Amino acid sequence: MSPRASSSPGESESSRYVPPSIVGEGYPLSDRQRGLLALVARLGRERFAPRATRYDREASFPFENYDDLRESGLLGICVPERYGGLGADYITYALVAAEMGRHCAATALTFNMHVCTTLWTGTLADDLDMTAEQRDEHERHRRLHFERIVKHSKIYAQPFSEANPAAASGKAPFGALARKAEGGWILNGEKIFASLAGAADYYGVLCTEDKPDRSLRDTLYLAVPAEVPGLTITGEWDPLGMRGTVSRTLLLQDVFVPHEAQLMPRGIYYQAATRWPHMFFTLAPTYMGIAQAAYDFTVQYLLGEVPGMPLKRRDSPTKQIAVAEMCIKLEQTRALFLRALADARVDPPKAARLRAYAAQYTVMENANEICRLAIRTCGGRSILKPLPLERLYRDSRCGSLMLPWTAEVCLERLGRETLYEPGESEA
Ligand SMILES: Cc1cc2nc3c(=O)[nH]c(=O)nc-3n(C[C@H](O)[C@H](O)[C@H](O)COP(=O)(O)OP(=O)(O)OC[C@H]3O[C@@H](n4cnc5c(N)ncnc54)[C@H](O)[C@@H]3O)c2cc1C
């Protein structure tokens, strides 16, 4: 942790708390990672954080932030270099997303939906088994998809949630259906909580091939253009937190998409979901960023370094203990977060899969707990708008609700998979 020039009471008044790196001081980073983190930290401090209050108040999409992401090349962060992207790997992306989450969580969370469409179809798909024919098809399709992002700055959303949570939690086939048609697919269904609704150029819709005896293996992942006939966006968006995600409902009524809309060949999404479980851990970095931001705010507040709030409260032993508790929780969260990132790979051992559930649960629950402690410690004036703490608190509450790995799903899986092997009867 960090970082004042002097720590004894009464020492230099000019000392300032410098918020530490999201990975903690001394963590080994490549030059590439250091450069990308510095870029996002600068964008976050100078552009995203000052705009966050407005997006939150209006529950409006952070379009200006996406202009910055476009200009800085970050829309293609996980597009492999041979397709013109920045070629960042899983860990690098997750660290960048965590840094972004410190400054504007709604931007980081929506950015995750966009980036996952490139991570999953890019490096992650390279790890999966495909026939030569499937590999050729995938290569042709993803080339188009990557080109849209790198050359034409298109933005993707990732709607998989449906009214019946069994599908998004991986327990049942998606209710949205795609019927094979001449030259492509015809889609029908409804997707709830589609972040980037009205802002995305393409929606990466998870659906099931319409055929008898549908199973999870029949999942299709199709890029649906925003302007296609039959696609409508409905519903209000006025939630507790993460208000800038604009996660409204998508209705798909006889929407036709051509064959090349397939972001993965048939059956490959199912393989990814079962063999690359950390693909679902990418929602956690945003909340790691929130946890760090709430801690940073608290220290700055107690030091009297929050602009407009020059109250020095650091001499209270109770406040010192609260900071210590927050620091311990933050470092525990970070340690498990970094360990889960290091574990991410195809076919991870059982222990790593279980640790991923534990890490997701810990990041999501602790982000909210750290925000709660921050408010209790800083007191009433700290929750006034436009200070960021009350927004962090509200945003942090959303983390453990995110399927497919909600806090409850993580508990359930962790318990069951510890005590039973795959396929073993629970009788
Ligand atoms: C800010 C925000 C942005 C979002 N963005 C997107 C997005 O871009 N794309 C997208 O697809 N979805 C998105 N979601 C949706 C999210 O992933 C969930 O699908 C949604 O929160 C589910 O709401 P629900 O009312 O249907 O809750 P339910 O899923 O019905 O959950 C209710 C409760 O039951 C538990 N539960 C649900 N299923 C299971 C299970 N199988 N086993 C054990 N417990 C279970 C949950 O933990 C929860 O406590 C977003 C959600 C939020 C809050």
The ligand as an SDF file (V2000), in Angstrom:
LIG
                    3D

 53 58  0  0  0  0  0  0  0  0999 V2000
  -25.5850   -3.3540  -14.2800 C   0  0  0  0  0  0  0  0  0  0  0  0
  -25.8750   -4.6440  -14.9380 C   0  0  0  0  0  0  0  0  0  0  0  0
  -25.4280   -4.8710  -16.2190 C   0  0  0  0  0  0  0  0  0  0  0  0
  -25.7160   -6.0640  -16.8610 C   0  0  0  0  0  0  0  0  0  0  0  0
  -25.2670   -6.2690  -18.1330 N   0  0  0  0  0  0  0  0  0  0  0  0
  -25.5530   -7.4210  -18.7660 C   0  0  0  0  0  0  0  0  0  0  0  0
  -25.1450   -7.6580  -20.1100 C   0  0  0  0  0  0  0  0  0  0  0  0
  -24.5070   -6.8100  -20.7480 O   0  0  0  0  0  0  0  0  0  0  0  0
  -25.4720   -8.8300  -20.6870 N   0  0  0  0  0  0  0  0  0  0  0  0
  -26.1720   -9.7770  -20.0390 C   0  0  0  0  0  0  0  0  0  0  0  0
  -26.4200  -10.8150  -20.6060 O   0  0  0  0  0  0  0  0  0  0  0  0
  -26.5830   -9.6030  -18.7740 N   0  0  0  0  0  0  0  0  0  0  0  0
  -26.2880   -8.4500  -18.1200 C   0  0  0  0  0  0  0  0  0  0  0  0
  -26.7360   -8.2460  -16.8350 N   0  0  0  0  0  0  0  0  0  0  0  0
  -27.6550   -9.2090  -16.2480 C   0  0  0  0  0  0  0  0  0  0  0  0
  -27.1020  -10.0990  -15.1680 C   0  0  0  0  0  0  0  0  0  0  0  0
  -26.0170  -10.8650  -15.6010 O   0  0  0  0  0  0  0  0  0  0  0  0
  -28.2230  -11.0170  -14.6760 C   0  0  0  0  0  0  0  0  0  0  0  0
  -28.7270  -11.7600  -15.7460 O   0  0  0  0  0  0  0  0  0  0  0  0
  -29.3770  -10.2580  -14.0620 C   0  0  0  0  0  0  0  0  0  0  0  0
  -28.9120   -9.4610  -13.0200 O   0  0  0  0  0  0  0  0  0  0  0  0
  -30.3940  -11.2680  -13.5650 C   0  0  0  0  0  0  0  0  0  0  0  0
  -31.4710  -10.5920  -12.9560 O   0  0  0  0  0  0  0  0  0  0  0  0
  -32.7480  -11.4240  -12.4740 P   0  0  0  0  0  0  0  0  0  0  0  0
  -33.6860  -10.5200  -11.8340 O   0  0  0  0  0  0  0  0  0  0  0  0
  -33.2280  -12.2710  -13.6220 O   0  0  0  0  0  0  0  0  0  0  0  0
  -32.1170  -12.2920  -11.3380 O   0  0  0  0  0  0  0  0  0  0  0  0
  -31.9990  -13.8540  -11.2500 P   0  0  0  0  0  0  0  0  0  0  0  0
  -31.0010  -14.3590  -12.2020 O   0  0  0  0  0  0  0  0  0  0  0  0
  -33.3800  -14.4100  -11.2890 O   0  0  0  0  0  0  0  0  0  0  0  0
  -31.3870  -14.0260   -9.8300 O   0  0  0  0  0  0  0  0  0  0  0  0
  -32.1340  -13.8960   -8.6430 C   0  0  0  0  0  0  0  0  0  0  0  0
  -31.3610  -14.5460   -7.5340 C   0  0  0  0  0  0  0  0  0  0  0  0
  -31.2420  -15.9500   -7.7850 O   0  0  0  0  0  0  0  0  0  0  0  0
  -29.8730  -16.3320   -7.8700 C   0  0  0  0  0  0  0  0  0  0  0  0
  -29.7130  -17.2830   -8.9650 N   0  0  0  0  0  0  0  0  0  0  0  0
  -30.0260  -17.1000  -10.2660 C   0  0  0  0  0  0  0  0  0  0  0  0
  -29.7370  -18.1820  -10.9700 N   0  0  0  0  0  0  0  0  0  0  0  0
  -29.2270  -19.0820  -10.1200 C   0  0  0  0  0  0  0  0  0  0  0  0
  -28.7320  -20.4050  -10.2540 C   0  0  0  0  0  0  0  0  0  0  0  0
  -28.7320  -21.0260  -11.4400 N   0  0  0  0  0  0  0  0  0  0  0  0
  -28.2710  -21.0170   -9.1550 N   0  0  0  0  0  0  0  0  0  0  0  0
  -28.2670  -20.3850   -7.9470 C   0  0  0  0  0  0  0  0  0  0  0  0
  -28.7280  -19.1510   -7.7600 N   0  0  0  0  0  0  0  0  0  0  0  0
  -29.1980  -18.4980   -8.8220 C   0  0  0  0  0  0  0  0  0  0  0  0
  -29.0910  -15.0590   -8.1030 C   0  0  0  0  0  0  0  0  0  0  0  0
  -27.8130  -15.1330   -7.5090 O   0  0  0  0  0  0  0  0  0  0  0  0
  -29.9400  -14.0030   -7.4180 C   0  0  0  0  0  0  0  0  0  0  0  0
  -29.6130  -13.9150   -6.0620 O   0  0  0  0  0  0  0  0  0  0  0  0
  -26.4500   -7.0630  -16.1830 C   0  0  0  0  0  0  0  0  0  0  0  0
  -26.8920   -6.8270  -14.8670 C   0  0  0  0  0  0  0  0  0  0  0  0
  -26.6080   -5.6500  -14.2440 C   0  0  0  0  0  0  0  0  0  0  0  0
  -27.1030   -5.4480  -12.8390 C   0  0  0  0  0  0  0  0  0  0  0  0
  1  2  1  0
  2  3  1  0
  2 52  2  0
  3  4  2  0
  4  5  1  0
  4 50  1  0
  5  6  2  0
  6  7  1  0
  6 13  1  0
  7  8  2  0
  7  9  1  0
  9 10  1  0
 10 11  2  0
 10 12  1  0
 12 13  2  0
 13 14  1  0
 14 15  1  0
 14 50  1  0
 15 16  1  0
 16 17  1  0
 16 18  1  0
 18 19  1  0
 18 20  1  0
 20 21  1  0
 20 22  1  0
 22 23  1  0
 23 24  1  0
 24 25  2  0
 24 26  1  0
 24 27  1  0
 27 28  1  0
 28 29  2  0
 28 30  1  0
 28 31  1  0
 31 32  1  0
 32 33  1  0
 33 34  1  0
 33 48  1  0
 34 35  1  0
 35 36  1  0
 35 46  1  0
 36 37  1  0
 36 45  1  0
 37 38  2  0
 38 39  1  0
 39 40  1  0
 39 45  2  0
 40 41  1  0
 40 42  2  0
 42 43  1  0
 43 44  2  0
 44 45  1  0
 46 47  1  0
 46 48  1  0
 48 49  1  0
 50 51  2  0
 51 52  1  0
 52 53  1  0
M  END
$$$$
